[in-house]
Amino acid sequence: MDWTGCELVEVVAGKMSGVPLVAGTRVPADVIITNFLAGSQVAEIAENYPGVSLGKIERLLAFADLQRMQRAS
């Protein structure tokens, strides 16, 4: 996933090998999407990653969905 342009995601050299992370956490942004696509509910994801709010998860999912739609067109 290309997270460029998503203000909720940061890449910090030397932090988690430069993997795109949910800003202010050590949670890879792709893990949130993978969990959702595997069938996890948003509330369950938030419970598993307490540093990431429900709102952030919903916004990450919306960003990822928009990216997929743009690639498909």
C-alpha positions as CSV (number, residue, x, y, z in Angstrom):
1,M,0.0,0.0,0.0
2,D,1.3,3.5,-0.9
3,W,0.7,5.6,2.2
4,T,2.0,8.7,0.6
5,G,-0.3,11.6,1.4
6,C,-1.9,10.0,4.5
7,E,-1.3,12.2,7.4
8,L,-2.0,9.4,9.8
9,V,1.1,7.4,8.6
10,E,4.7,8.2,9.1
11,V,8.0,6.6,8.0
12,V,10.9,7.2,10.3
13,A,14.3,6.1,9.3
14,G,15.6,3.6,12.0
15,K,12.2,3.0,13.5
16,M,10.8,-0.4,12.6
17,S,13.1,-0.6,9.6
18,G,11.4,2.3,7.9
19,V,8.0,0.5,7.6
20,P,5.1,2.9,7.3
21,L,3.7,3.3,10.8
22,V,0.5,4.8,12.3
23,A,1.9,8.2,13.4
24,G,3.1,8.2,17.0
25,T,3.1,4.5,17.3
26,R,5.1,1.4,16.4
27,V,2.1,-0.2,14.7
28,P,2.6,-0.8,11.0
29,A,-0.3,0.8,9.0
30,D,-0.5,-2.3,6.8
31,V,-1.2,-4.5,9.9
32,I,-4.4,-2.5,10.5
33,I,-5.6,-3.1,6.9
34,T,-4.6,-6.8,7.0
35,N,-6.5,-7.4,10.2
36,F,-9.6,-5.8,8.8
37,L,-9.4,-7.7,5.5
38,A,-8.9,-10.9,7.5
39,G,-12.3,-10.3,9.2
40,S,-11.5,-8.4,12.4
41,Q,-14.0,-5.8,13.4
42,V,-12.8,-2.2,13.9
43,A,-13.4,-2.4,17.7
44,E,-11.4,-5.6,17.9
45,I,-8.5,-4.0,16.0
46,A,-8.6,-1.0,18.4
47,E,-8.6,-3.4,21.3
48,N,-5.5,-5.2,20.0
49,Y,-3.7,-2.0,19.2
50,P,-4.6,0.4,22.1
51,G,-2.4,3.2,20.7
52,V,-4.6,3.5,17.7
53,S,-8.0,5.0,18.2
54,L,-11.2,3.8,16.5
55,G,-11.3,7.1,14.5
56,K,-7.8,6.6,13.2
57,I,-8.5,3.0,12.2
58,E,-11.6,4.1,10.3
59,R,-9.7,6.9,8.6
60,L,-6.9,4.5,7.6
61,L,-9.4,2.1,6.2
62,A,-11.1,4.9,4.2
63,F,-7.7,6.0,2.9
64,A,-6.8,2.4,1.9
65,D,-10.2,2.0,0.2
66,L,-9.7,5.2,-1.8
67,Q,-6.3,4.0,-2.9
68,R,-7.7,0.7,-4.1
69,M,-10.5,2.4,-6.0
70,Q,-8.0,4.8,-7.7
71,R,-5.8,1.9,-8.8
72,A,-8.8,0.0,-10.2
73,S,-9.9,2.9,-12.4
